[in-house]
Amino acid sequence: MSKQKQSYLLAGRNSNNETLLSILQTVFRENNLSSPMIAYIGTANGDDKNFFKRIAEPLIAAGADKVNHALISSDSADVKRAQAILDSGDIVFVSGGDVYEGIKVLKEKRMINFLQKLYERGKPFFGISAGSIMLAKNWVHWSDPDDDSTAKLFSCLDIAPIICDTHGEQDDWEELKMALKLATDGQKGYGIVSATAIKVYPDSEVEALGGAVHQFICRGDTVVRLPDIMPAL
């Protein structure tokens, strides 16, 4: 029997801390974690200390006992120590920043397979903003930001076996739509609106948390919006 758990993908840019805390508390409660020790991945922001401090505060406020920073980005990083932190944590958190750079570092440090194995053994994962996208299946990168013909999909962690974007509602999910056009025909994608989250099961089933989540599907060369996914009552 598979030990894989549901993963949780949050969108940042929430001015209402109470909503964020409520979603974080749901993550902990649904994983039967009381005062969890969180293992933190910050490769998307170069393991920036101020970024870590800013994110650790709401995690502690939501009930975490401790947030341990698994330093990976630096050329001098002790990868074995980072792996030990991730292995010993009750739950792994992937922080925000730049998706492409975050995955690039994990690939360079040969961490992708390690993290996937942790998940397969039953370690729960959650992320926010770019970290949520890193946990998903694929994302899109432009070698020339002004030329859509240079856009290509790249592989992410595939812990949440979907394609998603976070807080892109103001630009009508432009990047998500490009990712779907480059993916297999019929691929669904999820726009995680600011202050919301999704829970993703190993079979790709998705549930909304905190508010409506936008849903799209690629049909041929066209991306069509589907009915929003609403939180369970």
GUGUDO-547565 format. One record per residue (C-alpha): residue in three letters; x, y, z. Coordinates in Angstrom, 1 decimal, padded with zeros to 4 digits. Layout:
NODE_Ala_X_Y_Z
...
REM end
This chain:
NODE_Met_000.0_000.0_000.0
NODE_Ser_001.3_003.4_-000.9
NODE_Lys_002.4_005.7_001.9
NODE_Gln_002.1_008.8_-000.2
NODE_Lys_000.1_011.6_001.5
NODE_Gln_-001.8_014.5_000.1
NODE_Ser_000.3_017.7_-000.5
NODE_Tyr_-000.8_021.2_000.1
NODE_Leu_-000.1_024.1_-002.3
NODE_Leu_-000.7_027.6_-000.9
NODE_Ala_-000.7_031.0_-002.7
NODE_Gly_001.0_033.9_-000.9
NODE_Arg_000.5_037.6_-001.1
NODE_Asn_-002.2_037.5_001.5
NODE_Ser_-002.8_040.6_003.5
NODE_Asn_-005.1_038.7_005.9
NODE_Asn_-002.8_036.7_008.2
NODE_Glu_-005.8_035.0_009.8
NODE_Thr_-006.6_033.3_006.5
NODE_Leu_-003.0_032.1_006.1
NODE_Leu_-002.9_030.8_009.7
NODE_Ser_-006.2_029.0_009.2
NODE_Ile_-004.9_027.1_006.1
NODE_Leu_-001.6_026.3_007.9
NODE_Gln_-003.5_024.9_010.9
NODE_Thr_-005.5_022.8_008.5
NODE_Val_-002.3_021.4_007.0
NODE_Phe_-001.0_020.5_010.5
NODE_Arg_-004.3_019.1_011.7
NODE_Glu_-005.0_016.9_008.7
NODE_Asn_-001.5_015.4_009.0
NODE_Asn_-002.1_014.7_012.7
NODE_Leu_000.8_017.0_013.6
NODE_Ser_000.8_018.8_016.9
NODE_Ser_003.6_021.3_017.3
NODE_Pro_005.4_019.9_014.3
NODE_Met_009.1_020.4_013.5
NODE_Ile_009.2_021.8_009.9
NODE_Ala_012.1_021.2_007.5
NODE_Tyr_012.4_024.3_005.3
NODE_Ile_013.6_024.4_001.7
NODE_Gly_014.5_027.9_000.4
NODE_Thr_016.3_027.2_-002.9
NODE_Ala_013.8_029.4_-004.8
NODE_Asn_015.2_032.5_-002.9
NODE_Gly_018.8_031.4_-002.6
NODE_Asp_018.2_030.5_001.1
NODE_Asp_017.8_034.2_001.9
NODE_Lys_017.8_034.6_005.7
NODE_Asn_015.3_037.5_005.7
NODE_Phe_013.0_035.5_003.5
NODE_Phe_013.3_032.5_006.0
NODE_Lys_012.5_034.7_009.0
NODE_Arg_009.5_036.3_007.3
NODE_Ile_008.0_032.9_006.4
NODE_Ala_009.0_031.1_009.7
NODE_Glu_006.9_033.6_011.8
NODE_Pro_003.5_032.5_010.5
NODE_Leu_004.5_028.9_010.6
NODE_Ile_005.3_029.2_014.3
NODE_Ala_002.2_031.3_014.9
NODE_Ala_000.1_028.5_013.3
NODE_Gly_001.5_026.0_015.8
NODE_Ala_004.9_024.7_014.6
NODE_Asp_007.4_024.0_017.3
NODE_Lys_010.4_024.8_015.2
NODE_Val_011.4_025.6_011.6
NODE_Asn_014.8_024.1_010.6
NODE_His_016.4_025.7_007.5
NODE_Ala_017.9_023.0_005.3
NODE_Leu_020.6_025.1_003.6
NODE_Ile_021.2_023.9_000.0
NODE_Ser_021.8_026.8_-002.3
NODE_Ser_025.4_027.8_-001.4
NODE_Asp_028.4_026.2_-003.2
NODE_Ser_029.7_025.4_000.3
NODE_Ala_026.4_024.0_001.6
NODE_Asp_026.6_020.7_003.5
NODE_Val_024.0_018.7_001.5
NODE_Lys_024.2_015.7_003.8
NODE_Arg_023.3_017.9_006.8
NODE_Ala_020.4_019.4_004.7
NODE_Gln_019.2_015.9_003.9
NODE_Ala_019.4_014.9_007.6
NODE_Ile_017.2_018.0_008.5
NODE_Leu_014.7_017.1_005.8
NODE_Asp_014.6_013.5_006.9
NODE_Ser_014.1_014.3_010.5
NODE_Gly_011.4_016.9_010.0
NODE_Asp_007.7_016.1_010.6
NODE_Ile_006.8_017.9_007.4
NODE_Val_008.7_019.5_004.6
NODE_Phe_008.0_023.1_003.5
NODE_Val_009.1_024.6_000.2
NODE_Ser_009.3_028.4_000.2
NODE_Gly_008.7_031.0_-002.5
NODE_Gly_010.9_032.9_-004.9
NODE_Asp_011.8_031.9_-008.4
NODE_Val_010.6_028.5_-009.5
NODE_Tyr_013.2_027.9_-012.2
NODE_Glu_016.1_028.8_-010.0
NODE_Gly_014.7_026.8_-007.1
NODE_Ile_014.4_023.6_-009.2
NODE_Lys_017.8_024.3_-010.9
NODE_Val_019.6_024.3_-007.5
NODE_Leu_017.8_021.1_-006.4
NODE_Lys_018.8_019.4_-009.6
NODE_Glu_022.4_020.6_-009.3
NODE_Lys_022.6_019.3_-005.8
NODE_Arg_021.0_016.0_-006.7
NODE_Met_018.2_016.6_-004.3
NODE_Ile_015.2_015.8_-006.6
NODE_Asn_015.3_012.0_-006.2
NODE_Phe_016.0_012.3_-002.4
NODE_Leu_012.9_014.5_-001.9
NODE_Gln_010.7_012.2_-004.1
NODE_Lys_011.8_009.2_-002.0
NODE_Leu_011.0_011.1_001.2
NODE_Tyr_007.5_011.6_-000.1
NODE_Glu_007.1_008.0_-001.3
NODE_Arg_008.0_006.9_002.3
NODE_Gly_005.1_009.0_003.7
NODE_Lys_006.7_012.4_004.5
NODE_Pro_004.1_015.2_004.0
NODE_Phe_005.0_018.3_001.9
NODE_Phe_003.5_021.7_001.6
NODE_Gly_004.6_024.9_-000.1
NODE_Ile_003.8_028.5_-000.8
NODE_Ser_003.9_030.6_-003.9
NODE_Ala_006.8_029.5_-006.1
NODE_Gly_007.3_026.6_-003.7
NODE_Ser_003.9_025.3_-004.5
NODE_Ile_004.7_025.3_-008.2
NODE_Met_008.0_023.5_-007.5
NODE_Leu_006.0_020.7_-005.8
NODE_Ala_003.9_020.3_-008.9
NODE_Lys_004.7_018.4_-012.1
NODE_Asn_006.0_021.0_-014.6
NODE_Trp_006.4_024.7_-015.1
NODE_Val_007.3_027.0_-018.0
NODE_His_010.5_029.0_-018.6
NODE_Trp_011.2_031.6_-021.3
NODE_Ser_014.8_031.8_-022.5
NODE_Asp_013.7_035.2_-023.9
NODE_Pro_010.9_036.7_-021.8
NODE_Asp_009.8_038.8_-024.9
NODE_Asp_009.5_035.8_-027.2
NODE_Asp_006.8_033.2_-026.6
NODE_Ser_008.4_030.8_-029.1
NODE_Thr_011.3_030.4_-026.5
NODE_Ala_008.9_029.1_-023.8
NODE_Lys_009.5_025.5_-022.7
NODE_Leu_008.2_023.2_-020.0
NODE_Phe_010.7_021.9_-017.4
NODE_Ser_010.2_019.2_-014.8
NODE_Cys_009.5_020.1_-011.2
NODE_Leu_009.3_017.7_-008.1
NODE_Asp_006.1_016.0_-009.3
NODE_Ile_005.1_015.4_-005.7
NODE_Ala_001.7_017.0_-006.5
NODE_Pro_001.0_015.5_-009.9
NODE_Ile_-000.6_018.5_-011.5
NODE_Ile_000.2_021.9_-013.1
NODE_Cys_-000.6_025.0_-011.2
NODE_Asp_000.2_028.7_-010.7
NODE_Thr_-000.2_030.9_-007.7
NODE_His_-001.6_034.4_-007.3
NODE_Gly_-001.7_035.1_-011.0
NODE_Glu_-005.3_036.2_-011.1
NODE_Gln_-004.4_039.8_-012.0
NODE_Asp_-002.7_038.9_-015.2
NODE_Asp_-005.4_036.3_-016.1
NODE_Trp_-003.1_033.4_-015.5
NODE_Glu_-000.9_034.2_-018.5
NODE_Glu_002.0_031.9_-017.4
NODE_Leu_-000.3_029.0_-016.4
NODE_Lys_-002.1_029.2_-019.8
NODE_Met_001.3_029.0_-021.6
NODE_Ala_002.3_026.0_-019.5
NODE_Leu_-001.0_024.2_-020.4
NODE_Lys_-000.5_024.9_-024.1
NODE_Leu_002.9_023.3_-024.0
NODE_Ala_001.6_020.3_-022.0
NODE_Thr_-000.4_017.2_-023.2
NODE_Asp_-003.7_018.0_-024.8
NODE_Gly_-006.4_017.7_-022.2
NODE_Gln_-004.1_018.7_-019.3
NODE_Lys_-005.9_020.5_-016.5
NODE_Gly_-004.3_023.4_-014.6
NODE_Tyr_-005.1_025.1_-011.4
NODE_Gly_-004.9_028.8_-010.6
NODE_Ile_-004.4_029.1_-006.9
NODE_Val_-005.8_032.6_-006.0
NODE_Ser_-004.2_034.7_-003.4
NODE_Ala_-005.2_033.7_000.1
NODE_Thr_-006.3_030.2_-001.0
NODE_Ala_-004.7_026.8_-001.3
NODE_Ile_-005.3_023.4_-002.8
NODE_Lys_-004.9_019.9_-001.4
NODE_Val_-003.6_017.5_-004.0
NODE_Tyr_-004.0_013.7_-003.6
NODE_Pro_-001.6_011.2_-005.2
NODE_Asp_-004.2_010.3_-007.8
NODE_Ser_-004.3_014.0_-008.9
NODE_Glu_-007.6_014.8_-007.2
NODE_Val_-007.8_018.4_-006.1
NODE_Glu_-009.7_020.1_-003.3
NODE_Ala_-009.9_023.8_-002.6
NODE_Leu_-009.0_025.4_000.7
NODE_Gly_-009.8_029.0_001.8
NODE_Gly_-011.7_030.1_-001.2
NODE_Ala_-012.5_029.4_-004.9
NODE_Val_-009.6_028.0_-007.1
NODE_His_-009.6_028.7_-010.8
NODE_Gln_-009.5_025.7_-013.1
NODE_Phe_-008.5_025.4_-016.7
NODE_Ile_-008.1_022.8_-019.4
NODE_Cys_-006.1_022.7_-022.7
NODE_Arg_-008.1_021.7_-025.7
NODE_Gly_-006.0_021.8_-028.8
NODE_Asp_-004.5_025.2_-029.1
NODE_Thr_-007.0_026.8_-026.7
NODE_Val_-007.0_027.0_-022.9
NODE_Val_-010.6_026.9_-021.6
NODE_Arg_-011.7_028.0_-018.1
NODE_Leu_-013.7_025.4_-016.3
NODE_Pro_-016.0_026.0_-013.3
NODE_Asp_-014.1_027.1_-010.2
NODE_Ile_-013.3_024.5_-007.5
NODE_Met_-015.0_025.5_-004.3
NODE_Pro_-014.0_024.5_-000.7
NODE_Ala_-016.1_021.7_000.9
NODE_Leu_-018.7_023.0_003.3
REM end
